[in-house]
Structures are given as C-alpha cells and as structure tokens.
C-alpha cells in the first residue's frame, strides 16, 4: 500500500510539473529536469532514515511552493491548487516526523520560513477563488515552522 501511495505521489508530481512545463513555452527541458528532480527528491525522502526525512520533506515543501507560485503566475490555478495539496501532505509528514534526533532541524525550519514567506507573497496577489487554499496551506506551514523552531531551541 505504501509503495502504491509513493508511486501515485511521484506520478502526480511528474504530471503537475510536466503540465506546467508544456504550458510554459520554450524552456521545456529545464522544467522536465525540475520534474525529475522533484520525483527523485520525493523518492529519496520516502526511503531516507527517519532522522533525515524532516529536512528532505522541508526541501520538497520549499520547491513545491516555488512551483505553485509559478503556476499561479501563469494562470494555472487548478494545477497550483493540486501542488498546494502536495505541499500540505509534505507538511503533515514533517509534523509527524519531527523527533529529538532529527538532523538539520534549523535548516528545515529556515526552508519552512522561506516557503511561508513565498506563500504570503502569492496570497497577496491571488484571486478571491484561490485564497482559501493558500490560507489553509500558509496556516499549516506556519504551524510546522513554529514546531520546528521549538524543537531547535529544545536542544
């Protein structure tokens, strides 16, 4: 069941980024490379040691937030909403995977702060229809970022 879910997520990432790449225009090869990079990072995070997962998922959140911003800017609200769903899923995995022995907690917290900052910028320019998904995602990222910060200072 877990491998099926991982495969489904990787396929979703690839389809979202490939759809974005085909709609973006001439620089398709670099977009295809980013789709592959996201899929590789997802696979790496799922197979990583539990101590390393928190940081890897934070990297995925950061990169997927950037992708959602590009999708919103190019008018692809539907794909951006799907990307935000993946961002929320990764944020849940970060929340569930924070442990006392997690590596790179400070780096993960900084990535989450950056992703929250990007989402605030996207939210300020978003249409009324896109705001609810952005607000829910932003709230979740802020909660995870606060939890990571508390864990950093706990040490």
C-alpha positions, -999 to 999 in steps of 0.1 A, spaced: 0 0 0 28 24 9 47 18 -23 15 24 -43 9 57 -25 45 67 -31 42 58 -68 10 78 -70 26 109 -54 56 107 -77 33 104 -107 12 134 -96 44 154 -91 56 145 -126 22 152 -142 19 186 -125 54 197 -134 52 183 -170 18 201 -174 35 233 -162 65 227 -185 43 222 -216 24 254 -209 55 274 -201 69 276 -236 104 274 -250 124 263 -219 108 229 -215 139 209 -209 147 227 -177 111 222 -165 114 185 -173 146 184 -153 128 200 -123 101 174 -125 127 147 -124 145 164 -95 112 166 -75 104 130 -82 140 119 -72 138 141 -40 104 126 -31 117 90 -35 149 99 -15 128 114 13 105 84 15 134 60 17 156 81 39 164 73 75 138 88 98 164 113 111 168 128 77 132 128 65 123 161 81 148 181 62 141 163 29 104 169 32 111 206 40 131 208 8 101 193 -11 78 219 5 101 247 -5 104 236 -41 67 228 -45 58 262 -31 80 278 -58 63 256 -84 28 267 -71 39 303 -73 49 298 -109 17 280 -117 -4 308 -101 16 335 -120 10 317 -153 -28 314 -146 -28 277 -139 -49 279 -107 -61 243 -109 -25 228 -111 -14 252 -84 -42 240 -61 -31 204 -67 5 215 -59 -7 231 -27 -24 198 -17 10 181 -21 26 209 0 1 202 28 8 165 26 45 170 29 39 195 58 19 167 75 48 143 70 72 169 86 49 173 115 46 136 120 84 130 116 99 156 139 120 138 165 146 148 190 173 133 169 163 148 136 191 162 116 193 197 101 163 209 121 174 245 118 178 242 80 144 226 78 129 255 98 146 281 75 132 263 45 97 264 60 101 300 69 111 307 32 81 287 19 57 306 42 72 339 30 66 329 -6 31 318 1 24 352 17 35 369 -14 14 346 -36 -16 352 -13 -13 390 -17 -16 387 -54 -41 358 -55 -77 359 -68 -106 355 -44 -111 319 -55 -75 309 -48 -73 325 -14 -88 297 7 -64 270 -4 -35 294 1 -46 305 35 -50 269 47 -16 260 34 0 290 49 -15 283 83 -2 248 82 33 258 71 34 284 99 24 258 125 50 233 113 77 261 111 68 271 148 71 235 158 104 231 142 117 263 158 106 250 192 124 217 186 156 236 176 155 256 209 147 225 229 181 210 222 
